[in-house]
Amino acid sequence: MRLSFIILTYKRGELLHKCLDSVYQQENLPRPYEIIVVDNGGDAVILPPSDSSIQIRLERTPSNLGAAGGRNHGMALATGDILIFIDDDAVWHRIDDVSHILSLMDSNPKCGVVAMHSLDPTTHQPIMTEFPHPNKQYLLDVTAPTEIPYFYAYGNALRADVVKITGGYPERFGIYAEELDLSLRIIEAGYTIVYDPQLAVYHHRSDLGRPVQGDQFWRVNTLNKSRVAWRLLPMPYPLTTMAAWSFRTLYKTKQPGIVWSVWRELWRERKLLRQERKPIRRETVRYLKSIGARLLY
């Protein structure tokens, strides 16, 4: 099969239905294709499409696998060569978005990931914080496909063969920075992440089912960004990342205990992180810097 959609959902019934409708409306797709809905909440209900060439299945997980685990579960079930991800609170902004993705990947065999931006459903303006690049203004001004250092999972495409090489998302991360970890491994494997300014989703950013908010947002980001650095970045970047995110979290939360809890968790994981540590090559570091990556933190 050429194409698999993977949608991870958690207690967002109405938004999930809108998401699925936007998938059904996509034009000029190779048939048949499949849609795998991974239900982390156990209460999703889906209505099958009228088109019998669209194969849809609802996969209920025995427990909440988190964002990383849920996506991995979907990828393990998928049979398509190209894996299309869209968040359950997002919809495609045009009916040719996915066919455009396929054309882009067909024309660029070294493109392992296609990334896009998100739009506010009310204003139809780009959501600046969700541009997949440290320099948000740079990506806002881009007019042609360009290589970038990471992607976000609200909408993206992955080659299944690339994931077989790199492995999937780090499941203990749960949510936040799991895309960064996979991005670095994909680039280290010799593939590129391509952002196309013509591609977008309308992202509702629903708080329903969002488990990490407030001070915990900063804790989880600091922990997972530090994990990524210790797993994949050469020195001194693990040290600078941990320091910078710790100071930022302290400034945002005014709670030293949150920072201490991150350090304690990293200390408990020290043996595991040592076993997992596979720093990217210096040539990969140079490439990342050339496309605007921010490695210090």
Secondary structure, DSSP 8 states (H G I E B T S, - for coil): --EEEEEEESS-HHHHHHHHHHHHT--S--SSEEEEEEESSS-------S-TTEEEEEEE-SS--HHHHHHHHHHHH---SEEEEE-TTEEESSTTHHHHHHHHHHT-TTEEEEEEEEE-TTT--B-GGGSSSS-HHHHHH--S-EEES---TTEEEEEHHHHHHH----GGG-SSSHHHHHHHHHHHTT-EEEEEEEEEEEE----TT----THHHHHHHHHHHHHHHHHH--TTHHHHHHHHHHHHHHHHH--HHHHHHHHHHHHHTHHHHHHH-----HHHHHHHHHTT-----
